């Protein structure tokens, strides 16, 4: 192996280590900044001499635990009910509150799965799209159980996308995990799922 090839391999290996690490740290930092700012900005304005970086996040975690504690005792439940009534009395705020509250209840209720699988949605014989199955039940009863709800994310902002109700005959469930599906989407389709598919098949055969 000549020097040029070695340097090229070193560059690729270094990139594969640095870039994922840098992106992961950047995402965690952005999450930290967002959570820190929820209470941290108020602390910084109110008692600037007392504020240090990270205090906002710690205060937020403490507040969440306090609210959770209050939600499990009689006095706390009454207090939180009263606060909830105030939110529901404000015209626009009440709708936002109800939407967010309902979504979080569905996510945390009985450790509900967000996605049940990865599927190819057939738009035509030549065109398909990758989607994540959010429900195998129809939105309305008159549709029966023939229609499933599928979420097609946009890249790179996975929070933006399309929600489709698709007939199950137009869906091909892929033998890969949701995590593998996310890797495929985030890599713009570059990620090789052949190993993941083979691994999934071997795991299933071992279980049987």
Helices and strands as residue ranges (DSSP letters): H 3-46, H 55-70, H 74-89, H 91-108, G 109-111, E 117-122, E 128-135, G 141-143, E 147-153, E 161-167, G 168-170, E 171-173, H 178-186, H 194-207
